[in-house]
Amino acid sequence: MKDILIKNGRLIDAASKTDGYFDIFIKSGIVEDIADRGTLRVSEDTHVIDAEGCFVMPGLIDLHVHFRDPGFTYKETLHTGAMAAARGGVTTVCMMPNTKPAIDNPDIVREIVDRAETEACINALPVGAVTIGQIGREVTNIRGMAENGICAISEDGKSVMDSNVYREAMKIAKECDLPVMAHCEDINLVAGGVMNLDENSRKMGLKGISNAVEDIIVARDILLAKETSVRLHLCHCSTKDSVRMVKEAKEDGVKVSAEVCPHHFILTTDDIVGNDGNYKMNPPLRSKEDVKALKEGLRDGIMEVISTDHAPHSEEEKGRGFEKSPFGIVGLETSAALTYTELVLTGYLTPMQMVEKMSYNPAKILGIDKGRIQKGCVADIMIFNPEEEYRIDVSEFASMGRNTPFAGRQVKGRVQYTICGGQIVYPF
């Protein structure tokens, strides 16, 4: 492993509240030293990265991705998903369990952990299912999965509709000190909906998904978390009332955190173009009022995480239009640029808050020693050029998925380098 010197960059580290120009020396995968520019002396064989004009940030941590492996590897694999993460400045991901078979027992957890060590160029952490087969009836062996390497439990892709089963799982997760990542969707209210319930769905003649589909389960899960004292993390929040309920729950002392995805804080139902399945996601794109609340919630620290819900599908699947295409959007390779363009440049977030939402806070939620650049820490680092402007080109993606409504969108800010464990994993 070659030593690395990152020089002339603007170091932004939320853990230490550092925002200034420093050089960083990485040795044997660890941050060996941080010093004023030009003061570090290194050997001739050190790999030098000149980060002039760039932000040097902790590697991003995405709490919510779907790598489709095992079972759906025509959409994504551990290897391609990790490459997509690296290209997007992401050094740690949490892989949701709705694979085939589901990640619902210690043996498959151990298999995925072992494979990730050899097939993924970044830290790929499995999330365990709440119920066996994600059927919703019987709680999995959460303790066994925890002993073998899961970072959380989730039924993502659906909600556990039996509150008693869910409460039992929460109690065990509490004992194992695992967060519960909640997909909030009352399946009984969905009724075949494919987009937000509003005037646009009526004009298009499509069944709509109301805000209540999400809000009812958000309320239930918060109440169960209050009762069990588990750490609850609400995934891909999309409604104004989700923001309000998270705020009130925090004030009530509930251990709750929440994430927002770029597509939900940027796009509204009014942005949907024709019968394009690339705009179909779950939760759906909501109203301008909801988007405003989500952005303000991020600004005010109510919603403390930005994740992607990276969900690749084949071009053929997404070409079936709104009614027949699957839900989902890819996001690992666009999240940093979209967040910087749409939230930092518009004044909703500072660069420091961007680091908090995308790295430091996710690390705290997982309880892992990442999300910071300090002496003695593992060198997981993103170097980001905030001045580079370009259009998003899906043909350049490392992911097997191309399903995004952001294709061709003009953005500002590009990942230049991703370093994971002291190794340069991007550029490839």
C-alpha positions in Angstrom: 0.0 0.0 0.0 1.5 3.3 -1.2 1.7 6.3 1.1 -0.4 9.3 -0.1 -0.1 13.0 0.5 -3.1 15.2 -0.2 -2.0 18.8 -0.5 -3.5 22.2 -0.9 -7.1 21.1 -0.3 -9.8 22.6 1.8 -10.4 20.1 4.6 -14.0 20.0 5.8 -14.5 17.7 8.8 -17.7 17.9 10.8 -16.5 15.8 13.7 -13.8 18.4 14.6 -15.6 21.3 13.0 -12.4 21.8 10.9 -12.7 24.0 7.8 -9.4 25.2 6.5 -6.5 24.5 4.2 -4.3 21.6 5.3 -2.2 18.8 3.9 -3.0 15.2 4.9 -0.5 12.4 5.0 -1.8 8.8 4.7 0.4 5.9 5.7 -0.6 2.2 5.8 -4.3 3.2 5.3 -4.4 5.5 8.3 -4.3 9.3 8.5 -0.8 9.7 9.8 -0.7 13.5 10.0 -2.6 16.7 9.2 -0.6 19.9 9.0 -0.5 23.4 7.5 0.0 23.5 3.8 3.6 22.9 2.7 4.9 21.8 6.1 4.8 18.0 5.7 7.9 16.2 4.5 7.4 12.9 2.7 9.5 10.4 0.8 10.0 10.6 -2.9 7.9 7.5 -3.6 4.8 9.0 -1.9 1.8 9.4 -4.2 1.0 13.1 -4.2 -2.5 14.4 -4.9 -2.8 18.1 -5.5 -6.3 19.1 -4.3 -5.9 22.8 -5.1 -9.4 24.3 -5.4 -11.1 21.1 -4.0 -12.9 20.1 -0.9 -11.3 17.3 1.1 -14.2 15.6 2.9 -14.7 12.3 4.7 -15.9 9.5 2.4 -19.7 9.6 2.0 -21.7 7.0 3.9 -25.0 5.9 2.2 -27.3 4.3 4.6 -29.7 3.0 1.9 -28.6 1.1 -1.2 -29.9 -1.9 -3.2 -27.1 -3.9 -4.8 -29.5 -6.7 -6.0 -26.9 -9.4 -5.2 -27.8 -12.3 -4.8 -30.7 -13.0 -7.1 -31.0 -10.0 -9.4 -27.5 -9.6 -10.7 -28.7 -8.6 -14.1 -29.5 -5.2 -12.4 -26.5 -4.8 -10.2 -23.8 -6.8 -8.4 -21.7 -6.3 -5.3 -18.8 -5.4 -7.6 -20.6 -2.9 -9.9 -22.5 -1.4 -7.0 -19.3 -0.7 -5.1 -17.7 0.8 -8.2 -20.7 3.1 -8.6 -20.3 4.1 -4.9 -16.6 4.8 -5.4 -17.3 7.0 -8.4 -19.8 9.0 -6.3 -17.4 9.5 -3.4 -19.1 7.0 -1.2 -16.8 4.8 0.9 -19.4 2.9 3.0 -22.9 1.6 2.1 -25.7 -0.2 3.9 -27.1 -2.9 1.6 -30.8 -3.5 2.0 -32.0 -7.1 2.4 -34.6 -7.5 -0.3 -32.4 -9.8 -2.4 -33.3 -13.3 -3.5 -32.9 -15.0 -1.1 -33.4 -12.3 1.4 -30.7 -11.4 3.8 -32.5 -13.1 6.7 -30.2 -15.5 8.4 -26.6 -15.7 9.8 -25.3 -17.9 7.0 -26.2 -15.5 4.1 -24.9 -12.6 6.2 -21.5 -14.3 6.6 -21.5 -15.1 2.9 -22.1 -11.5 1.9 -19.6 -10.2 4.4 -16.9 -12.5 3.0 -17.8 -11.7 -0.6 -17.7 -8.0 0.1 -14.2 -8.2 1.3 -13.0 -9.4 -2.1 -15.6 -8.1 -4.6 -16.3 -4.6 -3.2 -13.7 -1.8 -3.4 -15.5 0.1 -0.6 -17.1 -0.9 2.8 -20.3 -2.8 1.9 -22.3 -3.6 5.1 -25.3 -5.9 4.9 -28.6 -5.0 6.6 -30.6 -7.9 8.0 -34.3 -8.5 7.3 -36.8 -8.1 10.1 -38.8 -11.2 9.2 -38.0 -14.5 7.6 -38.3 -14.2 3.8 -39.6 -10.6 4.4 -43.0 -12.2 4.6 -43.9 -10.3 7.7 -44.9 -13.2 10.0 -41.8 -14.5 11.9 -38.9 -12.5 13.3 -35.5 -13.5 11.9 -32.5 -14.6 14.0 -31.5 -11.0 14.6 -28.9 -11.9 17.3 -27.2 -14.5 15.0 -27.1 -12.0 12.1 -25.7 -9.3 14.4 -22.9 -11.7 15.4 -22.1 -12.2 11.8 -21.9 -8.6 10.6 -25.2 -6.9 9.9 -25.2 -3.1 10.7 -29.0 -2.8 11.1 -32.3 -4.5 10.5 -34.9 -3.4 7.9 -37.8 -4.8 5.9 -37.1 -2.2 3.2 -39.1 -2.6 0.1 -42.1 -2.9 2.4 -43.3 -2.3 6.0 -43.9 -5.0 8.6 -47.6 -4.5 8.8 -48.1 -6.7 12.0 -47.2 -4.3 14.8 -46.7 -7.0 17.3 -44.1 -8.8 15.2 -42.4 -5.5 14.5 -42.3 -4.6 18.2 -40.8 -8.0 19.0 -38.0 -7.3 16.4 -37.4 -3.8 17.8 -36.9 -5.2 21.3 -34.3 -7.6 20.0 -32.6 -4.9 18.0 -32.5 -2.8 21.1 -30.7 -5.6 23.0 -28.2 -6.0 20.1 -27.7 -2.2 19.8 -28.8 -2.2 16.2 -30.8 0.6 14.5 -34.0 -0.3 12.8 -34.3 1.2 9.3 -37.9 1.7 8.5 -39.6 1.8 5.1 -42.9 3.5 5.9 -45.7 2.4 3.7 -49.2 1.2 4.6 -49.6 -1.4 1.9 -53.4 -1.5 2.5 -53.7 2.1 1.4 -51.4 1.8 -1.7 -54.2 0.1 -3.7 -52.1 -0.2 -6.8 -50.9 3.4 -6.8 -47.9 4.3 -8.9 -47.4 8.0 -8.4 -48.4 10.8 -6.1 -52.2 11.2 -5.6 -52.9 14.7 -7.1 -54.1 16.5 -10.2 -51.3 15.1 -12.2 -52.2 11.4 -11.5 -55.8 12.2 -12.4 -54.8 13.8 -15.7 -52.6 10.8 -16.5 -55.3 8.4 -15.5 -53.0 6.7 -13.0 -53.7 5.4 -9.5 -52.2 7.7 -6.9 -50.4 7.2 -3.6 -51.5 9.6 -0.9 -49.2 11.1 1.8 -51.2 9.1 4.4 -49.6 5.9 3.0 -46.3 7.1 4.5 -47.5 9.2 7.4 -49.5 6.5 9.1 -46.6 4.1 9.3 -44.2 6.9 10.4 -46.5 7.7 13.3 -46.8 4.0 14.2 -43.1 3.3 14.0 -42.3 6.4 16.2 -44.7 5.2 18.8 -43.2 1.7 18.8 -39.7 3.1 19.0 -40.8 5.2 22.0 -42.1 2.1 23.7 -39.1 -0.1 23.0 -36.4 2.6 23.2 -34.8 1.3 20.0 -32.9 3.5 17.6 -35.3 4.2 14.7 -34.1 5.5 11.4 -36.8 6.5 8.9 -35.9 5.8 5.3 -36.6 8.0 2.2 -39.0 10.4 3.9 -41.1 12.3 1.3 -43.9 14.2 3.1 -44.2 17.4 5.1 -45.9 15.5 7.9 -43.0 13.1 8.2 -40.8 16.2 8.9 -43.3 17.5 11.5 -43.6 14.1 13.2 -39.8 13.6 13.4 -39.4 17.0 14.9 -42.0 16.3 17.6 -40.6 12.9 18.3 -37.2 14.3 18.9 -38.6 16.9 21.2 -40.3 14.0 23.0 -37.0 12.2 23.5 -37.6 9.4 21.0 -34.4 8.0 19.5 -35.3 8.7 15.9 -33.4 9.9 12.8 -34.5 10.4 9.3 -33.1 10.5 5.8 -34.1 12.4 2.6 -33.1 11.3 -0.9 -32.0 13.9 -3.6 -34.9 13.0 -5.9 -37.3 13.9 -3.1 -35.7 17.2 -2.2 -35.3 18.3 -5.8 -38.2 17.0 -8.0 -41.9 17.3 -7.6 -44.8 15.5 -9.2 -45.0 18.5 -11.7 -41.6 17.5 -13.1 -42.7 14.2 -14.4 -42.3 14.0 -18.2 -44.9 11.9 -20.0 -45.1 8.2 -19.3 -41.5 7.8 -18.3 -40.8 5.0 -15.8 -37.6 6.7 -14.7 -39.8 9.1 -12.6 -41.4 6.1 -10.9 -40.1 5.7 -7.3 -41.4 4.6 -3.9 -42.2 6.8 -2.1 -43.3 8.8 -5.2 -42.3 12.4 -6.1 -44.6 14.6 -4.0 -45.8 18.2 -4.1 -43.9 21.5 -4.0 -45.1 22.0 -0.4 -43.6 18.6 0.6 -40.3 19.4 -1.1 -40.1 22.7 0.7 -40.7 21.0 4.0 -38.0 18.4 3.3 -35.4 21.0 2.4 -36.2 23.1 5.4 -36.0 20.0 7.5 -32.6 19.2 6.2 -31.5 22.8 6.8 -32.8 22.9 10.3 -31.3 19.5 11.4 -34.6 17.7 11.8 -33.8 15.4 8.9 -30.1 14.7 9.5 -29.2 12.3 6.7 -29.0 12.4 2.9 -29.1 8.9 1.4 -29.9 7.7 -2.2 -32.1 4.6 -2.1 -30.0 3.5 -5.0 -32.2 1.0 -6.8 -31.0 -0.1 -10.2 -33.3 -1.7 -12.8 -32.7 -2.8 -16.4 -33.5 -0.5 -19.3 -36.2 -2.9 -20.5 -37.9 -2.9 -17.1 -37.9 0.9 -16.9 -39.2 1.3 -20.4 -42.6 -0.1 -19.6 -44.1 3.2 -18.5 -45.6 4.2 -15.1 -48.1 1.4 -14.7 -45.8 -1.6 -15.5 -42.3 -0.5 -14.7 -40.8 -1.2 -11.2 -40.2 1.5 -8.6 -36.7 2.8 -8.2 -33.9 5.2 -9.2 -30.1 5.0 -9.2 -28.3 7.6 -7.2 -24.9 6.7 -5.9 -23.0 8.5 -8.7 -25.1 11.7 -8.6 -25.8 12.4 -4.9 -22.8 14.6 -4.1 -23.2 16.8 -7.2 -27.0 17.1 -6.8 -26.7 17.9 -3.1 -24.1 20.5 -3.7 -25.9 22.0 -6.6 -29.4 22.0 -5.2 -28.8 22.6 -1.4 -25.3 24.1 -0.9 -25.3 26.6 -3.8 -28.9 27.6 -3.0 -28.0 28.3 0.6 -30.0 25.6 2.4 -26.8 23.8 3.5 -23.2 24.9 4.1 -20.4 22.6 2.9 -19.9 21.6 6.6 -23.6 20.6 6.8 -23.3 18.6 3.6 -20.5 16.6 5.3 -22.7 16.2 8.4 -25.7 14.9 6.4 -23.7 12.6 4.1 -20.9 11.3 6.3 -20.7 12.3 9.9 -24.4 11.7 10.9 -24.7 8.4 9.1 -21.6 7.2 10.9 -23.1 8.1 14.3 -26.4 6.4 13.4 -24.5 3.2 12.6 -22.2 3.6 15.6 -19.0 3.1 13.4 -15.7 4.9 13.7 -16.0 6.6 10.3 -17.2 9.9 8.9 -14.2 12.0 10.0 -10.7 12.9 8.9 -8.5 13.0 11.9 -5.1 11.7 13.0 -5.3 7.9 13.6 -8.5 7.4 11.6 -8.8 5.0 8.7 -8.4 7.1 5.5 -11.8 7.1 3.9 -11.8 10.4 2.0 -13.5 12.1 -0.9 -11.9 14.9 -2.9 -14.6 17.0 -4.5 -14.2 19.9 -7.0 -17.0 22.4 -6.3 -16.3 24.4 -9.4 -16.6 21.8 -12.2 -19.8 22.1 -14.2 -21.2 19.4 -16.4 -24.3 17.5 -17.5 -25.0 14.1 -15.9 -24.2 11.4 -18.5 -25.6 8.0 -17.7 -23.3 6.4 -20.3 -20.5 7.1 -17.9 -22.1 5.3 -14.9 -20.2 2.4 -13.3 -23.6 1.1 -12.1 -25.4 -1.4 -14.3 -28.5 0.8 -13.8 -29.2 3.9 -15.9 -32.6 4.6 -14.5 -32.6 8.2 -13.4 -34.7 11.3 -14.3 -31.5 13.4 -13.8 -29.9 12.3 -17.1 -28.8 15.4 -18.9 -29.2 17.7 -15.9 -26.7 20.4 -15.4 -24.9 20.2 -12.1 -21.9 21.7 -10.4 -19.4 19.7 -8.4 -17.6 16.5 -9.3 -15.8 13.8 -7.4 -12.1 13.8 -8.3 -10.8 11.1 -6.0 -12.2 8.5 -3.6 -9.9 6.9 -1.1 -11.1 3.9 0.9 -8.9 2.4 3.6 -6.0 4.4 2.2 -6.4 3.0 -1.3 -7.4 5.1 -4.3 -10.6 3.4 -5.5 -11.6 6.2 -7.9 -10.4 7.1 -10.5 -10.5 3.4 -11.5 
